[in-house]
Amino acid sequence: MDKISLYQVDVFTNKIFTGNPAAVCPLEEWLSDEVMLSIASENNLSETAFVNIESSPFFIRWFTPTTEVDLCGHATLATARILFDEYLPKNISEIIFNSKSGELKAFKKDELIYLDFPRDEPREVEGHSLITQGLGKQPKDLFKGKDDFLAIFEDEQVIKSMNPNFKKISELDSRGLIISAQGVNEDFVSRCFYPQSGIDEDPVTGSAHTLMVPYWAETLKKNKLLAYQCSSRGGFLKCQLLGDRVFIGGSSVRYMEGKITI
């Protein structure tokens, strides 16, 4: 029987049982897509990352319990944490990944790990009846990025009190739906819904900030932003817009390590 290393990390938090949990499987050779999806389904977390440590750059892939996705922030940060801790020399502070979304980077700075991701461009779109039905409220403004819709609301309390209809949201022609507003203590807050991928609400979504950061940087006229994703687990992200890249930084806490037997 084959044994595969498995790690679980809580990301965008410095406290266990908060933030967004991700599983990480370092591989010396690829498993079949069917086996990787089965592992992700068995883990039953929003994302399981598989990273080929024999490739250069490291190639990374991400699976939800039901499908493969093209980009995932928190599981990339979790993978970087495990590679820095277990697989790389201690003097290495940057990792380059290859992925289906192109080249990605992660680097250590001031006790945090930052993701260096391509920015997404929010394009204003007309109101969408499914979004209004799914949220029970009309957004102030609505945008569409490469993967997600971004609905903007008046204040933080509206975001926190939203009670979505996930069946309606699952009918959208997108990966998912982000709702966001200016924050009281942070620059902006958000929640992210991905029922199309088997995740009704993602606890903290790094990749969604590649769409939100350009919007809020323009709206607030600043390129360094503190974000809070106000799911039940919650998580903080230190973000910076730098040209066509978005830096997304966060803490991480290791929860578990073990072996998968196949």
Contacts in CASP RR format, 6 or more apart in sequence:
PFRMAT RR
TARGET T0000
AUTHOR 0000-0000-0000
METHOD contacts of the structure
MODEL  1
MDKISLYQVDVFTNKIFTGNPAAVCPLEEWLSDEVMLSIASENNLSETAF
VNIESSPFFIRWFTPTTEVDLCGHATLATARILFDEYLPKNISEIIFNSK
SGELKAFKKDELIYLDFPRDEPREVEGHSLITQGLGKQPKDLFKGKDDFL
AIFEDEQVIKSMNPNFKKISELDSRGLIISAQGVNEDFVSRCFYPQSGID
EDPVTGSAHTLMVPYWAETLKKNKLLAYQCSSRGGFLKCQLLGDRVFIGG
SSVRYMEGKITI
1 261 0 8 1.000
1 262 0 8 1.000
2 261 0 8 1.000
2 262 0 8 1.000
3 259 0 8 1.000
3 260 0 8 1.000
3 261 0 8 1.000
3 262 0 8 1.000
4 25 0 8 1.000
4 27 0 8 1.000
4 31 0 8 1.000
4 39 0 8 1.000
4 259 0 8 1.000
4 260 0 8 1.000
4 262 0 8 1.000
5 25 0 8 1.000
5 26 0 8 1.000
5 257 0 8 1.000
5 258 0 8 1.000
5 259 0 8 1.000
5 260 0 8 1.000
6 23 0 8 1.000
6 24 0 8 1.000
6 25 0 8 1.000
6 43 0 8 1.000
6 256 0 8 1.000
6 257 0 8 1.000
6 258 0 8 1.000
6 259 0 8 1.000
6 260 0 8 1.000
7 23 0 8 1.000
7 24 0 8 1.000
7 25 0 8 1.000
7 78 0 8 1.000
7 82 0 8 1.000
7 86 0 8 1.000
7 254 0 8 1.000
7 256 0 8 1.000
7 257 0 8 1.000
7 258 0 8 1.000
8 21 0 8 1.000
8 22 0 8 1.000
8 23 0 8 1.000
8 24 0 8 1.000
8 43 0 8 1.000
8 45 0 8 1.000
8 254 0 8 1.000
8 255 0 8 1.000
8 256 0 8 1.000
8 257 0 8 1.000
9 21 0 8 1.000
9 22 0 8 1.000
9 24 0 8 1.000
9 78 0 8 1.000
9 81 0 8 1.000
9 82 0 8 1.000
9 252 0 8 1.000
9 253 0 8 1.000
9 254 0 8 1.000
9 255 0 8 1.000
10 16 0 8 1.000
10 17 0 8 1.000
10 18 0 8 1.000
10 19 0 8 1.000
10 20 0 8 1.000
10 21 0 8 1.000
10 252 0 8 1.000
10 253 0 8 1.000
10 255 0 8 1.000
11 19 0 8 1.000
11 20 0 8 1.000
11 21 0 8 1.000
11 22 0 8 1.000
11 74 0 8 1.000
11 75 0 8 1.000
11 77 0 8 1.000
11 78 0 8 1.000
11 81 0 8 1.000
11 204 0 8 1.000
11 250 0 8 1.000
11 252 0 8 1.000
12 19 0 8 1.000
12 20 0 8 1.000
12 74 0 8 1.000
12 77 0 8 1.000
12 204 0 8 1.000
12 206 0 8 1.000
12 229 0 8 1.000
12 234 0 8 1.000
12 235 0 8 1.000
12 236 0 8 1.000
12 237 0 8 1.000
12 249 0 8 1.000
12 250 0 8 1.000
12 251 0 8 1.000
12 252 0 8 1.000
13 19 0 8 1.000
13 20 0 8 1.000
13 204 0 8 1.000
13 233 0 8 1.000
13 234 0 8 1.000
13 235 0 8 1.000
13 236 0 8 1.000
13 251 0 8 1.000
13 252 0 8 1.000
13 253 0 8 1.000
14 251 0 8 1.000
14 253 0 8 1.000
15 253 0 8 1.000
16 253 0 8 1.000
16 255 0 8 1.000
17 233 0 8 1.000
18 233 0 8 1.000
18 234 0 8 1.000
18 235 0 8 1.000
19 203 0 8 1.000
19 204 0 8 1.000
19 233 0 8 1.000
19 234 0 8 1.000
19 235 0 8 1.000
20 46 0 8 1.000
20 74 0 8 1.000
20 202 0 8 1.000
20 203 0 8 1.000
20 204 0 8 1.000
20 205 0 8 1.000
20 233 0 8 1.000
20 235 0 8 1.000
21 45 0 8 1.000
21 46 0 8 1.000
21 203 0 8 1.000
21 255 0 8 1.000
22 45 0 8 1.000
22 46 0 8 1.000
22 47 0 8 1.000
22 48 0 8 1.000
22 49 0 8 1.000
22 72 0 8 1.000
22 74 0 8 1.000
22 75 0 8 1.000
22 77 0 8 1.000
22 78 0 8 1.000
22 79 0 8 1.000
23 39 0 8 1.000
23 40 0 8 1.000
23 43 0 8 1.000
23 45 0 8 1.000
23 47 0 8 1.000
23 48 0 8 1.000
23 49 0 8 1.000
23 75 0 8 1.000
23 78 0 8 1.000
24 48 0 8 1.000
24 49 0 8 1.000
24 51 0 8 1.000
24 75 0 8 1.000
24 78 0 8 1.000
24 79 0 8 1.000
24 82 0 8 1.000
25 36 0 8 1.000
25 39 0 8 1.000
25 48 0 8 1.000
25 49 0 8 1.000
25 50 0 8 1.000
25 51 0 8 1.000
25 260 0 8 1.000
26 51 0 8 1.000
26 53 0 8 1.000
26 82 0 8 1.000
26 83 0 8 1.000
26 86 0 8 1.000
26 87 0 8 1.000
27 50 0 8 1.000
27 51 0 8 1.000
27 52 0 8 1.000
27 53 0 8 1.000
27 54 0 8 1.000
28 52 0 8 1.000
28 53 0 8 1.000
28 54 0 8 1.000
29 52 0 8 1.000
29 54 0 8 1.000
30 50 0 8 1.000
30 52 0 8 1.000
31 39 0 8 1.000
31 50 0 8 1.000
33 68 0 8 1.000
35 262 0 8 1.000
36 48 0 8 1.000
36 50 0 8 1.000
36 61 0 8 1.000
36 63 0 8 1.000
36 68 0 8 1.000
37 63 0 8 1.000
37 66 0 8 1.000
37 67 0 8 1.000
37 68 0 8 1.000
39 48 0 8 1.000
39 63 0 8 1.000
39 260 0 8 1.000
40 47 0 8 1.000
40 48 0 8 1.000
40 63 0 8 1.000
40 64 0 8 1.000
40 65 0 8 1.000
41 65 0 8 1.000
41 66 0 8 1.000
43 65 0 8 1.000
44 65 0 8 1.000
45 65 0 8 1.000
46 64 0 8 1.000
46 74 0 8 1.000
46 194 0 8 1.000
46 199 0 8 1.000
46 202 0 8 1.000
46 203 0 8 1.000
47 62 0 8 1.000
47 63 0 8 1.000
47 64 0 8 1.000
47 69 0 8 1.000
47 72 0 8 1.000
47 74 0 8 1.000
47 75 0 8 1.000
48 62 0 8 1.000
48 63 0 8 1.000
48 75 0 8 1.000
49 60 0 8 1.000
49 61 0 8 1.000
49 62 0 8 1.000
49 72 0 8 1.000
49 75 0 8 1.000
49 76 0 8 1.000
49 78 0 8 1.000
49 79 0 8 1.000
50 60 0 8 1.000
50 61 0 8 1.000
50 62 0 8 1.000
50 63 0 8 1.000
51 58 0 8 1.000
51 59 0 8 1.000
51 60 0 8 1.000
51 61 0 8 1.000
51 79 0 8 1.000
51 83 0 8 1.000
51 97 0 8 1.000
52 58 0 8 1.000
52 59 0 8 1.000
52 60 0 8 1.000
53 83 0 8 1.000
53 87 0 8 1.000
55 98 0 8 1.000
57 95 0 8 1.000
57 96 0 8 1.000
57 97 0 8 1.000
57 98 0 8 1.000
57 103 0 8 1.000
58 83 0 8 1.000
58 95 0 8 1.000
58 96 0 8 1.000
58 97 0 8 1.000
58 98 0 8 1.000
59 97 0 8 1.000
59 98 0 8 1.000
59 99 0 8 1.000
60 76 0 8 1.000
60 79 0 8 1.000
60 97 0 8 1.000
60 98 0 8 1.000
60 99 0 8 1.000
60 104 0 8 1.000
61 68 0 8 1.000
61 99 0 8 1.000
61 100 0 8 1.000
62 68 0 8 1.000
62 69 0 8 1.000
62 70 0 8 1.000
62 71 0 8 1.000
62 72 0 8 1.000
62 75 0 8 1.000
62 76 0 8 1.000
63 69 0 8 1.000
64 194 0 8 1.000
64 197 0 8 1.000
64 198 0 8 1.000
64 199 0 8 1.000
65 198 0 8 1.000
65 199 0 8 1.000
66 197 0 8 1.000
66 198 0 8 1.000
67 197 0 8 1.000
67 198 0 8 1.000
69 175 0 8 1.000
69 197 0 8 1.000
70 99 0 8 1.000
70 100 0 8 1.000
70 101 0 8 1.000
70 147 0 8 1.000
71 99 0 8 1.000
71 100 0 8 1.000
71 101 0 8 1.000
71 117 0 8 1.000
71 147 0 8 1.000
71 207 0 8 1.000
71 210 0 8 1.000
72 206 0 8 1.000
72 207 0 8 1.000
73 115 0 8 1.000
73 117 0 8 1.000
73 205 0 8 1.000
73 206 0 8 1.000
73 207 0 8 1.000
73 248 0 8 1.000
74 204 0 8 1.000
74 205 0 8 1.000
74 206 0 8 1.000
76 97 0 8 1.000
76 104 0 8 1.000
76 106 0 8 1.000
76 115 0 8 1.000
77 106 0 8 1.000
77 113 0 8 1.000
77 115 0 8 1.000
77 206 0 8 1.000
77 248 0 8 1.000
77 249 0 8 1.000
77 250 0 8 1.000
77 252 0 8 1.000
78 252 0 8 1.000
79 97 0 8 1.000
79 106 0 8 1.000
80 95 0 8 1.000
80 106 0 8 1.000
80 113 0 8 1.000
80 115 0 8 1.000
81 113 0 8 1.000
81 252 0 8 1.000
81 254 0 8 1.000
82 254 0 8 1.000
83 95 0 8 1.000
84 92 0 8 1.000
84 95 0 8 1.000
84 108 0 8 1.000
84 113 0 8 1.000
85 254 0 8 1.000
88 95 0 8 1.000
93 107 0 8 1.000
93 108 0 8 1.000
93 109 0 8 1.000
94 105 0 8 1.000
94 106 0 8 1.000
94 107 0 8 1.000
94 108 0 8 1.000
95 105 0 8 1.000
95 106 0 8 1.000
95 107 0 8 1.000
96 103 0 8 1.000
96 104 0 8 1.000
96 105 0 8 1.000
97 103 0 8 1.000
97 104 0 8 1.000
97 105 0 8 1.000
97 106 0 8 1.000
98 104 0 8 1.000
101 118 0 8 1.000
102 118 0 8 1.000
104 115 0 8 1.000
104 116 0 8 1.000
104 117 0 8 1.000
105 115 0 8 1.000
105 116 0 8 1.000
106 113 0 8 1.000
106 114 0 8 1.000
106 115 0 8 1.000
106 116 0 8 1.000
107 113 0 8 1.000
107 114 0 8 1.000
107 116 0 8 1.000
108 114 0 8 1.000
111 251 0 8 1.000
112 238 0 8 1.000
112 249 0 8 1.000
112 250 0 8 1.000
112 251 0 8 1.000
113 249 0 8 1.000
113 250 0 8 1.000
113 252 0 8 1.000
114 238 0 8 1.000
114 247 0 8 1.000
114 248 0 8 1.000
114 249 0 8 1.000
114 250 0 8 1.000
115 206 0 8 1.000
115 247 0 8 1.000
115 248 0 8 1.000
115 249 0 8 1.000
116 245 0 8 1.000
116 246 0 8 1.000
116 247 0 8 1.000
117 207 0 8 1.000
117 210 0 8 1.000
117 245 0 8 1.000
117 246 0 8 1.000
117 247 0 8 1.000
117 248 0 8 1.000
118 210 0 8 1.000
118 244 0 8 1.000
118 245 0 8 1.000
118 246 0 8 1.000
119 210 0 8 1.000
119 213 0 8 1.000
119 214 0 8 1.000
119 241 0 8 1.000
119 243 0 8 1.000
119 244 0 8 1.000
119 245 0 8 1.000
119 246 0 8 1.000
120 145 0 8 1.000
120 146 0 8 1.000
120 147 0 8 1.000
120 210 0 8 1.000
120 211 0 8 1.000
120 214 0 8 1.000
121 145 0 8 1.000
121 146 0 8 1.000
121 211 0 8 1.000
121 214 0 8 1.000
122 143 0 8 1.000
122 144 0 8 1.000
122 145 0 8 1.000
122 150 0 8 1.000
122 211 0 8 1.000
122 214 0 8 1.000
122 215 0 8 1.000
123 143 0 8 1.000
123 144 0 8 1.000
123 145 0 8 1.000
124 141 0 8 1.000
124 142 0 8 1.000
124 143 0 8 1.000
125 142 0 8 1.000
125 143 0 8 1.000
125 144 0 8 1.000
125 149 0 8 1.000
126 142 0 8 1.000
127 139 0 8 1.000
127 142 0 8 1.000
128 142 0 8 1.000
128 149 0 8 1.000
128 172 0 8 1.000
130 168 0 8 1.000
130 169 0 8 1.000
130 171 0 8 1.000
130 172 0 8 1.000
131 139 0 8 1.000
131 142 0 8 1.000
131 149 0 8 1.000
131 151 0 8 1.000
131 169 0 8 1.000
131 172 0 8 1.000
131 177 0 8 1.000
132 138 0 8 1.000
132 139 0 8 1.000
133 165 0 8 1.000
133 168 0 8 1.000
134 164 0 8 1.000
134 165 0 8 1.000
134 166 0 8 1.000
134 168 0 8 1.000
134 169 0 8 1.000
135 151 0 8 1.000
135 162 0 8 1.000
135 164 0 8 1.000
135 165 0 8 1.000
135 169 0 8 1.000
135 177 0 8 1.000
135 179 0 8 1.000
136 165 0 8 1.000
137 153 0 8 1.000
137 158 0 8 1.000
137 162 0 8 1.000
139 151 0 8 1.000
139 152 0 8 1.000
139 153 0 8 1.000
139 179 0 8 1.000
140 152 0 8 1.000
140 153 0 8 1.000
140 154 0 8 1.000
141 151 0 8 1.000
141 152 0 8 1.000
142 149 0 8 1.000
142 150 0 8 1.000
142 151 0 8 1.000
142 152 0 8 1.000
143 149 0 8 1.000
143 150 0 8 1.000
143 151 0 8 1.000
143 152 0 8 1.000
143 211 0 8 1.000
143 215 0 8 1.000
144 150 0 8 1.000
144 174 0 8 1.000
145 211 0 8 1.000
146 211 0 8 1.000
147 174 0 8 1.000
147 175 0 8 1.000
147 176 0 8 1.000
147 207 0 8 1.000
147 211 0 8 1.000
148 174 0 8 1.000
148 175 0 8 1.000
148 176 0 8 1.000
148 177 0 8 1.000
148 178 0 8 1.000
148 192 0 8 1.000
148 208 0 8 1.000
148 211 0 8 1.000
149 172 0 8 1.000
149 174 0 8 1.000
149 176 0 8 1.000
149 177 0 8 1.000
149 178 0 8 1.000
150 178 0 8 1.000
150 179 0 8 1.000
150 180 0 8 1.000
150 211 0 8 1.000
150 212 0 8 1.000
150 215 0 8 1.000
151 177 0 8 1.000
151 178 0 8 1.000
151 179 0 8 1.000
151 180 0 8 1.000
152 179 0 8 1.000
152 180 0 8 1.000
152 181 0 8 1.000
152 215 0 8 1.000
153 159 0 8 1.000
153 179 0 8 1.000
153 180 0 8 1.000
153 181 0 8 1.000
154 181 0 8 1.000
155 181 0 8 1.000
155 182 0 8 1.000
155 183 0 8 1.000
156 181 0 8 1.000
156 182 0 8 1.000
156 183 0 8 1.000
156 184 0 8 1.000
156 189 0 8 1.000
156 230 0 8 1.000
158 181 0 8 1.000
159 179 0 8 1.000
159 180 0 8 1.000
159 181 0 8 1.000
159 189 0 8 1.000
159 190 0 8 1.000
159 191 0 8 1.000
159 230 0 8 1.000
160 189 0 8 1.000
160 230 0 8 1.000
162 179 0 8 1.000
162 191 0 8 1.000
164 177 0 8 1.000
164 193 0 8 1.000
164 200 0 8 1.000
164 201 0 8 1.000
166 193 0 8 1.000
166 195 0 8 1.000
166 200 0 8 1.000
167 195 0 8 1.000
169 176 0 8 1.000
169 177 0 8 1.000
169 193 0 8 1.000
169 195 0 8 1.000
169 196 0 8 1.000
170 195 0 8 1.000
170 196 0 8 1.000
172 196 0 8 1.000
174 196 0 8 1.000
175 194 0 8 1.000
175 196 0 8 1.000
175 197 0 8 1.000
176 192 0 8 1.000
176 193 0 8 1.000
176 194 0 8 1.000
176 195 0 8 1.000
176 196 0 8 1.000
176 197 0 8 1.000
177 192 0 8 1.000
177 193 0 8 1.000
178 190 0 8 1.000
178 191 0 8 1.000
178 192 0 8 1.000
178 193 0 8 1.000
178 205 0 8 1.000
178 208 0 8 1.000
178 211 0 8 1.000
178 212 0 8 1.000
179 190 0 8 1.000
179 191 0 8 1.000
179 192 0 8 1.000
179 193 0 8 1.000
180 188 0 8 1.000
180 189 0 8 1.000
180 190 0 8 1.000
180 212 0 8 1.000
180 215 0 8 1.000
180 216 0 8 1.000
181 188 0 8 1.000
181 189 0 8 1.000
181 190 0 8 1.000
182 188 0 8 1.000
182 189 0 8 1.000
182 216 0 8 1.000
182 219 0 8 1.000
182 220 0 8 1.000
183 189 0 8 1.000
183 228 0 8 1.000
185 228 0 8 1.000
186 226 0 8 1.000
186 227 0 8 1.000
186 228 0 8 1.000
186 236 0 8 1.000
187 216 0 8 1.000
187 220 0 8 1.000
187 222 0 8 1.000
187 225 0 8 1.000
187 226 0 8 1.000
187 227 0 8 1.000
188 212 0 8 1.000
188 216 0 8 1.000
188 220 0 8 1.000
188 225 0 8 1.000
188 227 0 8 1.000
188 228 0 8 1.000
189 227 0 8 1.000
189 228 0 8 1.000
189 229 0 8 1.000
189 230 0 8 1.000
190 205 0 8 1.000
190 208 0 8 1.000
190 212 0 8 1.000
190 227 0 8 1.000
190 228 0 8 1.000
190 229 0 8 1.000
190 230 0 8 1.000
191 201 0 8 1.000
191 229 0 8 1.000
191 230 0 8 1.000
191 231 0 8 1.000
192 201 0 8 1.000
192 202 0 8 1.000
192 205 0 8 1.000
192 208 0 8 1.000
192 229 0 8 1.000
192 231 0 8 1.000
193 200 0 8 1.000
193 201 0 8 1.000
193 202 0 8 1.000
194 200 0 8 1.000
194 201 0 8 1.000
194 202 0 8 1.000
201 231 0 8 1.000
201 232 0 8 1.000
202 208 0 8 1.000
202 231 0 8 1.000
203 229 0 8 1.000
203 231 0 8 1.000
203 232 0 8 1.000
203 233 0 8 1.000
203 234 0 8 1.000
203 235 0 8 1.000
204 229 0 8 1.000
204 231 0 8 1.000
204 233 0 8 1.000
204 234 0 8 1.000
204 235 0 8 1.000
204 237 0 8 1.000
205 229 0 8 1.000
206 237 0 8 1.000
206 248 0 8 1.000
209 227 0 8 1.000
209 237 0 8 1.000
209 239 0 8 1.000
209 246 0 8 1.000
209 248 0 8 1.000
210 246 0 8 1.000
210 248 0 8 1.000
212 227 0 8 1.000
213 225 0 8 1.000
213 227 0 8 1.000
213 239 0 8 1.000
213 240 0 8 1.000
213 241 0 8 1.000
213 246 0 8 1.000
213 248 0 8 1.000
214 241 0 8 1.000
214 246 0 8 1.000
216 225 0 8 1.000
216 227 0 8 1.000
217 223 0 8 1.000
217 225 0 8 1.000
217 241 0 8 1.000
223 240 0 8 1.000
223 241 0 8 1.000
223 242 0 8 1.000
224 238 0 8 1.000
224 239 0 8 1.000
224 240 0 8 1.000
225 238 0 8 1.000
225 239 0 8 1.000
225 240 0 8 1.000
225 241 0 8 1.000
226 236 0 8 1.000
226 237 0 8 1.000
226 238 0 8 1.000
226 239 0 8 1.000
227 236 0 8 1.000
227 237 0 8 1.000
227 238 0 8 1.000
227 239 0 8 1.000
228 234 0 8 1.000
228 235 0 8 1.000
228 236 0 8 1.000
228 237 0 8 1.000
229 235 0 8 1.000
229 237 0 8 1.000
236 250 0 8 1.000
236 251 0 8 1.000
237 248 0 8 1.000
237 249 0 8 1.000
237 250 0 8 1.000
238 248 0 8 1.000
238 249 0 8 1.000
238 250 0 8 1.000
239 246 0 8 1.000
239 247 0 8 1.000
239 248 0 8 1.000
239 249 0 8 1.000
240 246 0 8 1.000
240 247 0 8 1.000
END
